[in-house]
Amino acid sequence: MAENVIELIVRDHRVMLRLCGRLRNGEAGRRAALGELDELARAHFRAVEHYVHPLVARELTDREPLTGQTAATDLRAERLLALLARGTAGPDTDRVADRVVDAVTEHIRTEEAEVLPALSGAVAPERLESLAELYRADRVPRPEAVPGFAAPPGR
């Protein structure tokens, strides 16, 4: 059986949690973790917003307020990541990093506890598999979506 969109989202979440741990645990490797988290989170949030939230709105109207809540959390996380990436957090860097971790963790908790289980129960497996292809394609990192970080060579 091919991967479905829920499996891809959960995989992204696990990577984001590992990066959040590195971000929260101090300076050693923080800059690299920040760059990776910024790139992954932006691509993940964009793909979820493009494919998962509209599906939830169509199929699970009782869950639509949750997608609005996760979208607001995602925007907060993106703004905080941009603040850290620009280096403008200054002496509050640790506090801002903690707020990034909190926002990403809230996103993951809400999606995995409420949105994804409801989606899994309401949408046919074949449809979730076909959505995985769209999600995977939209998740390709875009250098312009990562302010403060140089694009890797060849992008």
C-alpha positions in Angstrom: 0.0 0.0 0.0 1.3 3.5 -0.9 1.8 6.1 1.8 -1.1 8.3 2.6 -1.1 12.0 3.4 -1.6 11.4 7.1 1.6 9.2 7.3 3.5 12.0 5.6 2.2 14.6 7.9 3.1 12.6 11.0 6.6 11.9 9.6 7.0 15.7 9.2 5.8 16.2 12.8 8.4 13.7 14.2 11.2 15.5 12.3 10.0 18.9 13.6 9.9 17.7 17.1 13.5 16.5 16.9 14.5 19.9 15.5 12.6 21.6 18.3 14.5 19.6 20.8 17.8 20.7 19.2 16.6 24.3 19.1 15.5 24.4 22.7 18.7 22.7 24.0 21.0 25.7 23.5 23.6 27.1 21.2 25.4 24.0 19.9 23.9 23.3 16.5 21.0 25.8 17.2 21.6 27.7 14.0 21.5 24.6 11.8 18.4 23.3 13.6 16.8 26.6 13.2 17.4 26.6 9.4 16.1 23.0 9.0 13.1 23.7 11.2 12.3 26.9 9.3 12.5 25.2 6.0 10.5 22.1 7.0 7.9 24.0 9.0 7.2 26.5 6.2 6.9 23.7 3.6 4.8 21.6 5.9 2.4 24.4 6.9 2.0 25.5 3.3 1.1 22.0 2.1 -1.3 21.4 5.0 -3.0 24.7 4.3 -3.3 23.9 0.5 -4.5 20.3 0.8 -5.6 19.2 4.2 -7.5 22.2 5.5 -9.7 22.5 2.4 -10.4 18.8 2.6 -11.3 19.1 6.2 -13.6 22.1 5.4 -15.4 20.1 2.7 -15.6 16.7 4.5 -15.6 17.5 8.2 -17.5 20.8 8.7 -17.5 20.2 12.5 -13.7 20.4 12.4 -13.3 23.5 10.4 -12.7 25.7 13.5 -9.7 23.6 14.3 -8.1 24.3 10.9 -8.5 28.0 11.6 -6.8 27.5 15.0 -3.9 25.5 13.5 -3.6 28.1 10.7 -3.2 30.8 13.4 -0.7 28.7 15.3 1.2 28.1 12.0 1.4 31.8 11.3 2.6 32.6 14.8 5.3 29.9 14.4 6.4 31.3 11.0 6.7 34.8 12.4 8.7 33.7 15.3 11.0 31.6 13.1 11.5 34.6 10.8 12.4 36.7 13.9 15.0 34.2 14.9 16.3 33.7 11.4 16.9 37.5 11.0 18.7 37.5 14.3 16.5 40.2 15.6 15.4 38.3 18.8 18.6 39.6 20.5 18.8 38.9 24.2 15.4 37.2 24.0 16.6 34.5 21.7 16.0 31.7 24.2 12.5 33.0 25.0 11.6 33.3 21.3 13.0 29.8 20.6 10.8 28.5 23.4 7.8 30.2 21.8 8.6 28.6 18.5 8.8 25.2 20.1 5.5 25.8 21.9 3.8 26.9 18.6 5.1 23.9 16.6 4.2 21.6 19.5 0.7 23.0 19.6 0.3 22.6 15.9 1.3 18.9 16.1 -0.8 18.2 19.1 -4.0 19.7 17.6 -3.5 18.0 14.2 -2.6 14.6 15.6 -5.2 14.5 18.4 -8.2 15.9 16.4 -7.8 16.7 12.7 -5.9 13.7 11.4 -8.0 11.0 13.2 -11.2 12.6 12.0 -9.8 12.8 8.4 -8.7 9.2 8.6 -12.2 8.1 9.6 -14.0 10.2 7.0 -11.9 10.0 3.8 -11.4 6.9 1.7 -7.8 5.4 1.9 -7.4 5.8 -1.9 -8.1 9.5 -1.7 -5.7 9.9 1.2 -3.0 8.2 -0.9 -3.6 10.4 -3.9 -3.5 13.4 -1.7 -0.1 12.3 -0.5 1.3 12.9 -3.9 0.1 16.4 -4.0 1.2 17.1 -0.5 4.7 15.6 -1.2 5.1 17.8 -4.3 4.0 21.0 -2.5 6.4 20.3 0.4 9.4 20.8 -1.8 11.3 23.6 0.0 11.4 26.9 -1.8 14.4 29.1 -1.2 12.2 32.2 -1.2 10.2 30.8 1.7 13.2 30.7 4.0 14.1 34.3 4.9 17.5 34.6 6.5 19.0 31.4 5.2 20.9 30.8 2.0 19.4 28.3 -0.4 21.5 25.1 -0.7 23.5 24.9 -3.9 21.4 23.8 -6.9 18.1 25.3 -5.7 
